[in-house]
Amino acid sequence: MPRCTPLFMLLFVALTSTPALANVPRTAASTSQPPSDVAMDAAHAAYAQQWDTAIEQSRSGNTLAALIAMQRLMDSPLLADFDAERRGRAAQFAGWTAAMQKQPALARRYLQQALLALPGDASILTTLVSLDLNDDNPAAAVEHLTQALARADGPLAIDHHTISYLQYHLREQPAQRMALLQALFDNGWKSGGSEPTGLWLALATLQADNGRGDAIPTTLARIDSPAELIRLRSDKRFDRYVDRRDARFDPVKAAQVHLDTLRVSGLLDRELDARLVDFSSTLLMLDRNDEVLALTDDLAQAAAEGQSPPAAKAEWLAWLLNSRIAALRRLERTDEALATAKLAARIGALGPDGLEHQMNVAFVLNSLGKTQEAEAAMATLTGLSGYGQAAQALIHFVAARQRGDATAAAAARAVIVAQRQDARLFYREMLLEEGDLDGAAAALIEQLRSPLERSDALASLQDMRVYPSLPGDVRIDAAWRELKQRADVQAEVSRVGRIERYDLVGSATSR
């Protein structure tokens, strides 16, 4: 299951750009207020200055002192004398500060006061999203986020991990999931500065499955990334909308155009964000491995020397290093690939995706045939979701089978089977590892029949350019190729989609 970043960081940028109560009017805003005089002006000015001080305390991290002051200021009758904008922002900041002090009831009370002053305000609604998530109430978070997206004047600053988490929560609620995705689409939301074409593909798929075919062309117009175009071409749900002879839907041509677009938008300002990661991934698809290394050489060297990026950049640097791992692996520089995986895990630990990068070290070791080392690396991980537990168990399963430990293998197998619904991929890989092609075929066919999983399954079956398998992958990759050729698998593929050949390298590299 996707994990969420620290929840109240969601709104920090928005809140810290909110003006304090400085420059308040010199006369009272309330019609019931007595005529202004020097004493009253001084009282309001002092009150406003106290808000400025409390807000600066909150911004600087001293939220305890700030909240003590804000509670007193929120209870003051002077607050009613200011206009709705200032009352609303004051209550919003008080709510956020209370939340940071782990006082959710007080935070929610202040935020509701803020909404009374500024009904439908997108910034306040987004603050409530943070509070909802902190209260483990994703349904309320979805409702408030959908409202905020509709009310926002421009793309809303919502972290992509939050979106992933909410998408996971809604995985069995297609109508609500489609509504949230449509709100993100209409808002023009970007993921780390990049167009989230994967989400738009998910939106188009939901539209196809729920009688919204009229909306699909508009959605497809924002999908131009090669990986998503391959998925569109492979899935018969989109045959009415995708002309596979049109250059617009040619993944190879699109990859080059996508690369040029990213180069202009991302590389000119050299921002370390999702665009740069997308750029490196597209280079990998085009098999331009040396260019990936050139792109990441200086960053990898700095990280190897012990330099650490700011937390906000660590996420993207770790994923750039992940692209470097793939390039090194293809160039048969496997020792460097493993060292880079460990480096990515160190950098990734500074960001929100640390567990994924730590797991990747284990999977690299496993591919290199170092299964016992892989198991040791994976064994240190705790607090995993069901999906993560299945990934961990798969490494344990392979290692136990290699050393002939039937008891450990059975225990790992039981974990994978228990998590089958959330981690069908690892269940299928386990069956391939066992040599159970009948079971693996049944699992793959089940994925192809699932509206939610069909796109991933079809993408994995496409004929891409491949590299030779690493030592630990030789047997399972051979089993995968045999699985693809089975008549029952081919029949199901023909019913729901198609397999095509592309002069691109897939993310699996050796499949």
C-alpha positions as CSV (number, residue, x, y, z in Angstrom):
1,M,0.0,0.0,0.0
2,P,1.3,3.4,-0.8
3,R,2.5,5.3,2.2
4,C,1.9,9.0,3.1
5,T,4.4,11.6,3.9
6,P,4.3,13.5,7.2
7,L,0.8,14.8,7.0
8,F,1.1,18.4,8.0
9,M,3.8,19.1,5.6
10,L,1.0,19.1,3.0
11,L,0.0,22.6,3.8
12,F,3.2,24.1,5.1
13,V,4.0,26.0,1.9
14,A,0.5,27.3,1.6
15,L,0.3,28.4,5.2
16,T,3.7,30.0,5.3
17,S,2.7,32.1,2.4
18,T,-0.5,33.3,4.1
19,P,-0.1,36.9,5.3
20,A,-0.3,37.7,9.0
21,L,-2.6,40.2,10.4
22,A,-0.3,43.2,9.8
23,N,-1.6,46.3,8.1
24,V,-5.1,45.9,9.6
25,P,-7.5,48.7,9.1
26,R,-7.2,51.6,11.6
27,T,-11.0,51.5,12.1
28,A,-13.1,48.6,13.3
29,A,-14.8,46.4,10.8
30,S,-17.8,45.5,12.9
31,T,-20.8,47.8,12.7
32,S,-21.5,47.2,16.4
33,Q,-18.0,48.5,17.3
34,P,-18.0,51.9,19.0
35,P,-16.6,54.8,17.1
36,S,-12.9,54.4,16.7
37,D,-10.6,56.4,19.0
38,V,-6.9,56.5,19.7
39,A,-7.2,53.9,22.5
40,M,-9.2,51.5,20.3
41,D,-6.8,51.9,17.4
42,A,-3.9,51.1,19.7
43,A,-5.7,48.1,21.1
44,H,-6.4,46.7,17.6
45,A,-2.8,47.4,16.5
46,A,-1.4,45.7,19.5
47,Y,-3.7,42.7,18.9
48,A,-2.6,42.4,15.3
49,Q,1.0,42.6,16.4
50,Q,0.5,39.8,18.8
51,W,-0.9,37.7,15.9
52,D,2.2,38.5,13.8
53,T,4.4,37.4,16.6
54,A,2.5,34.1,17.2
55,I,2.4,33.3,13.5
56,E,6.2,33.9,13.3
57,Q,6.7,31.6,16.3
58,S,4.6,28.9,14.6
59,R,6.5,29.3,11.3
60,S,9.8,29.0,13.1
61,G,8.8,25.8,14.8
62,N,7.9,27.0,18.3
63,T,4.3,25.8,17.9
64,L,3.8,25.3,21.7
65,A,4.3,28.9,22.5
66,A,2.5,30.0,19.4
67,L,-0.6,27.9,20.3
68,I,-0.7,29.3,23.8
69,A,-0.8,32.8,22.4
70,M,-3.2,31.9,19.6
71,Q,-5.7,30.3,22.0
72,R,-5.8,33.6,23.9
73,L,-6.1,35.6,20.7
74,M,-8.8,33.4,19.3
75,D,-10.9,34.0,22.4
76,S,-10.5,37.7,22.3
77,P,-13.5,39.8,21.2
78,L,-11.2,41.9,19.1
79,L,-11.0,39.2,16.5
80,A,-14.6,39.9,15.4
81,D,-13.6,43.5,14.5
82,F,-11.5,42.3,11.6
83,D,-12.7,41.4,8.1
84,A,-13.5,37.9,7.0
85,E,-10.2,37.3,5.3
86,R,-8.1,38.1,8.4
87,R,-10.5,36.2,10.7
88,G,-10.4,33.2,8.4
89,R,-6.6,33.1,8.0
90,A,-6.0,33.6,11.7
91,A,-8.3,30.7,12.5
92,Q,-6.6,28.6,9.8
93,F,-3.2,29.3,11.2
94,A,-4.4,28.5,14.7
95,G,-5.9,25.3,13.5
96,W,-2.7,24.2,11.8
97,T,-0.7,25.1,14.9
98,A,-3.0,23.1,17.1
99,A,-2.6,20.2,14.8
100,M,1.1,20.4,15.0
101,Q,0.8,20.3,18.7
102,K,-1.3,17.1,18.3
103,Q,-4.5,18.6,19.5
104,P,-6.8,17.5,16.7
105,A,-10.1,18.5,18.3
106,L,-9.0,22.0,18.9
107,A,-7.5,22.1,15.4
108,R,-10.7,21.0,13.8
109,R,-12.7,23.6,15.8
110,Y,-10.5,26.4,14.6
111,L,-10.5,25.2,11.0
112,Q,-14.3,25.1,11.0
113,Q,-14.3,28.7,12.3
114,A,-12.0,29.5,9.4
115,L,-14.5,28.0,7.0
116,L,-17.3,30.0,8.5
117,A,-15.4,33.1,7.7
118,L,-14.2,32.0,4.3
119,P,-16.7,29.3,3.0
120,G,-15.2,27.0,0.4
121,D,-11.7,28.4,0.7
122,A,-9.3,25.9,-1.0
123,S,-6.4,26.5,1.4
124,I,-8.5,25.9,4.5
125,L,-10.0,22.8,2.9
126,T,-6.6,21.5,2.1
127,T,-5.5,22.1,5.7
128,L,-8.5,19.9,6.7
129,V,-7.2,17.2,4.4
130,S,-4.1,17.1,6.5
131,L,-6.1,16.8,9.7
132,D,-8.4,14.1,8.2
133,L,-5.4,12.0,7.2
134,N,-3.8,12.5,10.6
135,D,-7.1,11.3,12.1
136,D,-7.0,8.3,9.8
137,N,-10.2,9.4,8.1
138,P,-9.4,9.1,4.3
139,A,-13.1,9.4,3.3
140,A,-13.3,12.9,4.8
141,A,-9.9,13.7,3.3
142,V,-11.2,12.7,-0.2
143,E,-14.3,14.9,0.3
144,H,-12.4,17.9,1.5
145,L,-9.7,17.5,-1.2
146,T,-12.3,17.2,-4.0
147,Q,-13.9,20.4,-2.8
148,A,-10.5,22.2,-2.5
149,L,-9.6,21.2,-6.1
150,A,-12.9,22.5,-7.4
151,R,-12.4,25.8,-5.5
152,A,-8.7,26.4,-6.2
153,D,-7.7,29.3,-8.5
154,G,-4.8,27.2,-9.9
155,P,-3.0,23.8,-9.5
156,L,-3.2,22.8,-5.8
157,A,0.0,22.1,-3.9
158,I,-0.8,18.5,-2.8
159,D,2.0,16.0,-2.3
160,H,1.9,13.1,-4.7
161,H,2.2,10.6,-1.9
162,T,-1.1,11.8,-0.4
163,I,-2.7,11.3,-3.8
164,S,-1.3,7.8,-4.0
165,Y,-2.6,7.0,-0.6
166,L,-6.1,8.2,-1.4
167,Q,-6.1,6.3,-4.7
168,Y,-5.3,3.2,-2.8
169,H,-8.0,3.9,-0.3
170,L,-10.5,4.2,-3.2
171,R,-9.3,1.2,-5.1
172,E,-12.6,-0.6,-4.6
173,Q,-14.8,2.5,-5.0
174,P,-14.6,3.4,-8.7
175,A,-17.1,6.2,-8.7
176,Q,-15.4,8.1,-5.9
177,R,-11.9,7.4,-7.3
178,M,-13.0,8.7,-10.7
179,A,-14.5,11.8,-9.2
180,L,-11.2,12.5,-7.3
181,L,-9.1,11.9,-10.4
182,Q,-11.4,14.1,-12.5
183,A,-11.1,16.9,-9.9
184,L,-7.3,16.6,-10.1
185,F,-7.4,16.6,-13.9
186,D,-9.7,19.7,-14.0
187,N,-7.5,21.5,-11.5
188,G,-4.4,20.9,-13.6
189,W,-2.6,19.3,-10.7
190,K,1.1,18.3,-11.3
191,S,3.1,15.6,-9.5
192,G,6.4,17.0,-8.5
193,G,6.3,19.4,-11.4
194,S,5.5,16.6,-13.9
195,E,2.3,15.7,-15.7
196,P,0.9,12.6,-13.9
197,T,0.1,10.7,-17.1
198,G,-0.2,7.5,-15.1
199,L,-3.1,9.0,-13.1
200,W,-4.7,10.2,-16.3
201,L,-4.5,6.7,-17.7
202,A,-6.2,5.5,-14.6
203,L,-8.9,8.1,-15.1
204,A,-9.4,7.1,-18.7
205,T,-9.7,3.5,-17.7
206,L,-12.3,4.3,-15.1
207,Q,-14.2,6.4,-17.6
208,A,-14.1,3.4,-20.0
209,D,-15.4,1.0,-17.3
210,N,-18.1,3.3,-16.0
211,G,-19.9,4.6,-19.1
212,R,-18.0,7.9,-19.5
213,G,-16.6,7.2,-23.0
214,D,-17.5,10.8,-24.0
215,A,-14.8,12.1,-21.6
216,I,-12.1,9.8,-22.7
217,P,-10.7,11.9,-25.7
218,T,-10.2,14.9,-23.5
219,T,-8.4,12.7,-20.9
220,L,-6.2,11.0,-23.6
221,A,-5.1,14.4,-24.9
222,R,-3.0,14.8,-21.8
223,I,-1.3,11.4,-22.1
224,D,1.9,11.6,-24.1
225,S,4.4,9.5,-22.2
226,P,5.6,6.3,-23.9
227,A,4.9,3.9,-21.1
228,E,1.3,5.0,-20.9
229,L,0.9,5.0,-24.7
230,I,2.0,1.4,-24.8
231,R,-0.7,0.6,-22.2
232,L,-3.4,2.4,-24.2
233,R,-2.4,0.5,-27.4
234,S,-2.4,-2.8,-25.6
235,D,-5.9,-2.5,-24.0
236,K,-8.9,-3.1,-26.2
237,R,-11.0,-0.8,-24.0
238,F,-9.3,2.1,-25.8
239,D,-9.6,0.8,-29.4
240,R,-12.3,3.3,-30.3
241,Y,-10.0,6.2,-29.2
242,V,-6.5,5.1,-30.2
243,D,-5.4,4.9,-33.8
244,R,-2.3,2.7,-33.6
245,R,-1.2,3.9,-37.0
246,D,-1.1,7.6,-35.9
247,A,2.3,8.9,-34.9
248,R,0.6,10.6,-31.9
249,F,0.2,7.1,-30.5
250,D,3.6,5.7,-31.6
251,P,5.5,5.0,-28.3
252,V,9.0,5.2,-29.9
253,K,8.3,8.5,-31.5
254,A,6.6,9.7,-28.4
255,A,9.6,8.8,-26.3
256,Q,11.8,11.1,-28.3
257,V,9.2,13.9,-28.2
258,H,8.7,13.4,-24.5
259,L,12.4,13.5,-23.9
260,D,12.7,16.8,-25.8
261,T,9.8,18.3,-23.9
262,L,11.3,17.3,-20.6
263,R,14.7,18.6,-21.6
264,V,13.2,22.1,-22.2
265,S,11.0,22.2,-19.2
266,G,13.2,20.4,-16.6
267,L,16.8,20.7,-17.6
268,L,16.9,24.4,-18.4
269,D,16.3,25.2,-14.7
270,R,18.2,22.1,-13.5
271,E,15.6,21.5,-10.8
272,L,15.9,18.2,-9.0
273,D,12.3,17.1,-9.3
274,A,10.0,14.5,-11.0
275,R,10.8,15.9,-14.4
276,L,14.5,15.0,-14.1
277,V,13.5,11.5,-12.9
278,D,11.1,11.1,-15.8
279,F,13.9,12.3,-18.2
280,S,16.2,9.6,-16.9
281,S,13.5,6.9,-17.2
282,T,12.8,7.9,-20.8
283,L,16.5,7.7,-21.6
284,L,16.4,4.2,-20.2
285,M,13.5,3.2,-22.4
286,L,15.4,4.5,-25.4
287,D,18.4,2.4,-24.3
288,R,20.6,5.5,-23.9
289,N,22.4,4.2,-20.8
290,D,25.6,6.2,-21.2
291,E,23.5,9.4,-21.2
292,V,21.8,8.3,-17.9
293,L,25.3,7.9,-16.4
294,A,26.4,11.3,-17.6
295,L,23.2,12.8,-16.2
296,T,23.8,11.3,-12.8
297,D,27.6,11.2,-12.5
298,D,28.1,14.4,-10.5
299,L,25.1,13.7,-8.2
300,A,26.3,10.1,-7.6
301,Q,29.8,11.3,-6.8
302,A,28.6,13.9,-4.4
303,A,26.4,11.4,-2.6
304,A,29.3,8.8,-2.5
305,E,31.4,11.5,-0.8
306,G,28.9,11.7,2.0
307,Q,27.0,14.8,0.8
308,S,23.2,14.7,1.5
309,P,20.6,16.8,-0.2
310,P,17.8,18.6,1.6
311,A,14.9,16.3,2.5
312,A,12.7,17.8,-0.2
313,K,15.2,16.8,-2.9
314,A,16.3,13.5,-1.4
315,E,13.3,11.7,-2.9
316,W,14.1,12.7,-6.4
317,L,17.9,12.1,-6.1
318,A,17.2,8.6,-4.8
319,W,15.0,7.8,-7.9
320,L,17.6,9.3,-10.2
321,L,20.1,6.9,-8.6
322,N,17.6,4.2,-9.2
323,S,17.8,5.0,-13.0
324,R,21.6,4.9,-12.7
325,I,21.3,1.4,-11.2
326,A,19.5,0.2,-14.3
327,A,22.0,1.8,-16.7
328,L,24.9,0.2,-14.8
329,R,23.3,-3.2,-14.8
330,R,22.7,-3.1,-18.5
331,L,26.4,-2.1,-19.1
332,E,27.4,-5.2,-17.0
333,R,28.9,-3.0,-14.3
334,T,27.0,-5.0,-11.6
335,D,29.4,-4.2,-8.7
336,E,28.7,-0.5,-9.3
337,A,25.0,-1.1,-9.7
338,L,24.9,-2.7,-6.2
339,A,27.0,0.1,-4.7
340,T,24.6,2.6,-6.2
341,A,21.6,0.7,-4.9
342,K,23.0,1.0,-1.4
343,L,23.7,4.7,-2.0
344,A,20.1,5.2,-3.2
345,A,18.9,3.5,0.0
346,R,21.0,5.9,2.2
347,I,19.7,9.0,0.3
348,G,16.2,7.6,0.0
349,A,16.0,7.2,3.8
350,L,16.0,11.0,4.0
351,G,12.8,11.2,2.0
352,P,9.4,9.5,2.0
353,D,10.3,6.4,-0.1
354,G,13.1,5.0,2.1
355,L,11.6,1.5,2.4
356,E,11.3,1.1,-1.4
357,H,15.0,1.8,-1.8
358,Q,16.0,-0.5,1.0
359,M,14.0,-3.2,-0.6
360,N,15.6,-2.5,-3.9
361,V,19.0,-3.4,-2.4
362,A,17.6,-6.8,-1.6
363,F,16.2,-7.3,-5.1
364,V,19.5,-6.3,-6.7
365,L,21.3,-8.8,-4.5
366,N,18.8,-11.4,-5.4
367,S,19.2,-10.8,-9.1
368,L,23.0,-11.1,-8.7
369,G,22.4,-14.5,-7.2
370,K,23.3,-13.4,-3.7
371,T,20.1,-14.7,-2.2
372,Q,21.3,-15.1,1.4
373,E,22.7,-11.5,1.4
374,A,19.4,-10.4,-0.1
375,E,17.4,-12.1,2.7
376,A,19.6,-10.5,5.4
377,A,19.1,-7.0,3.8
378,M,15.3,-7.6,3.6
379,A,15.0,-9.0,7.2
380,T,15.9,-5.6,8.7
381,L,12.7,-4.0,7.4
382,T,9.7,-3.5,9.7
383,G,6.4,-1.7,9.6
384,L,5.6,-2.9,6.1
385,S,2.2,-2.8,4.4
386,G,0.7,-6.0,3.1
387,Y,2.3,-5.4,-0.3
388,G,5.7,-4.8,1.4
389,Q,5.3,-8.0,3.5
390,A,4.7,-10.0,0.4
391,A,7.8,-8.5,-1.3
392,Q,9.9,-9.3,1.8
393,A,8.4,-12.8,2.0
394,L,9.3,-13.5,-1.7
395,I,13.0,-12.8,-0.9
396,H,12.8,-15.0,2.2
397,F,11.1,-17.7,0.0
398,V,13.8,-17.7,-2.6
399,A,16.6,-17.8,-0.1
400,A,15.0,-20.6,2.0
401,R,14.5,-22.7,-1.1
402,Q,18.1,-22.2,-2.1
403,R,19.4,-23.4,1.2
404,G,16.9,-26.2,1.5
405,D,15.0,-24.9,4.4
406,A,11.5,-26.2,3.8
407,T,10.0,-24.8,7.0
408,A,11.2,-21.3,6.3
409,A,10.1,-21.6,2.7
410,A,6.6,-22.7,3.8
411,A,6.3,-19.8,6.3
412,A,7.3,-17.3,3.6
413,R,4.9,-18.9,1.2
414,A,2.0,-18.5,3.7
415,V,2.7,-14.8,4.0
416,I,2.6,-14.3,0.2
417,V,-0.6,-16.3,-0.1
418,A,-2.2,-14.3,2.7
419,Q,-1.3,-11.0,1.0
420,R,-2.4,-12.3,-2.5
421,Q,-5.1,-9.8,-3.1
422,D,-2.9,-6.8,-2.4
423,A,0.2,-8.3,-4.0
424,R,-0.8,-10.5,-6.9
425,L,2.5,-9.8,-8.6
426,F,4.6,-11.4,-5.9
427,Y,2.1,-14.3,-5.7
428,R,2.7,-14.9,-9.4
429,E,6.4,-14.6,-9.0
430,M,6.4,-17.1,-6.2
431,L,4.6,-19.6,-8.4
432,L,7.1,-19.0,-11.2
433,E,9.9,-19.6,-8.7
434,E,8.2,-22.9,-7.8
435,G,7.9,-23.9,-11.4
436,D,4.1,-24.0,-11.1
437,L,3.2,-22.7,-14.5
438,D,-0.4,-23.7,-14.3
439,G,-0.8,-21.7,-11.1
440,A,1.1,-18.8,-12.5
441,A,-1.0,-18.8,-15.6
442,A,-4.2,-18.8,-13.5
443,A,-2.9,-15.8,-11.5
444,L,-1.9,-13.9,-14.7
445,I,-5.3,-14.7,-16.3
446,E,-7.0,-13.4,-13.2
447,Q,-5.0,-10.2,-13.5
448,L,-6.0,-9.8,-17.2
449,R,-9.7,-10.3,-16.2
450,S,-9.5,-7.6,-13.5
451,P,-10.4,-4.1,-14.6
452,L,-8.0,-2.8,-12.0
453,E,-5.0,-5.0,-12.8
454,R,-5.4,-5.5,-16.6
455,S,-3.3,-2.6,-17.6
456,D,-0.3,-3.7,-15.6
457,A,-0.6,-7.3,-16.8
458,L,-0.8,-6.3,-20.4
459,A,2.1,-3.9,-20.0
460,S,4.3,-6.7,-18.6
461,L,3.5,-9.0,-21.6
462,Q,4.6,-6.6,-24.3
463,D,7.6,-7.7,-26.4
464,M,10.3,-5.2,-25.6
465,R,14.1,-5.2,-26.2
466,V,15.8,-7.2,-23.5
467,Y,19.2,-7.7,-22.0
468,P,20.6,-11.1,-20.8
469,S,19.3,-12.2,-17.4
470,L,21.4,-11.7,-14.3
471,P,22.5,-14.9,-12.6
472,G,19.7,-14.9,-10.1
473,D,17.0,-14.2,-12.7
474,V,17.9,-16.8,-15.4
475,R,15.5,-19.5,-14.3
476,I,12.6,-17.3,-13.4
477,D,12.9,-15.2,-16.6
478,A,12.9,-18.4,-18.6
479,A,9.7,-19.5,-16.8
480,W,8.1,-16.1,-17.6
481,R,8.8,-16.5,-21.3
482,E,7.3,-19.9,-21.2
483,L,4.3,-18.5,-19.4
484,K,3.7,-15.9,-22.0
485,Q,3.5,-18.5,-24.8
486,R,0.9,-20.7,-23.1
487,A,-2.3,-21.1,-25.1
488,D,-4.6,-20.1,-22.2
489,V,-2.6,-16.9,-21.5
490,Q,-2.5,-16.0,-25.2
491,A,-6.3,-16.6,-25.5
492,E,-7.1,-14.3,-22.6
493,V,-4.7,-11.6,-24.0
494,S,-6.5,-11.8,-27.3
495,R,-9.8,-11.3,-25.7
496,V,-8.9,-8.2,-23.7
497,G,-5.9,-6.7,-25.5
498,R,-2.9,-7.5,-27.6
499,I,0.9,-7.9,-27.5
500,E,3.0,-5.8,-29.8
501,R,6.7,-5.4,-30.3
502,Y,8.5,-2.2,-29.5
503,D,12.0,-1.0,-30.1
504,L,12.2,0.2,-26.5
505,V,13.6,-1.4,-23.3
506,G,11.0,-2.2,-20.6
507,S,11.5,-1.6,-17.0
508,A,12.0,-5.3,-16.4
509,T,15.1,-5.2,-18.6
510,S,15.5,-9.0,-19.1
511,R,11.9,-9.8,-19.8
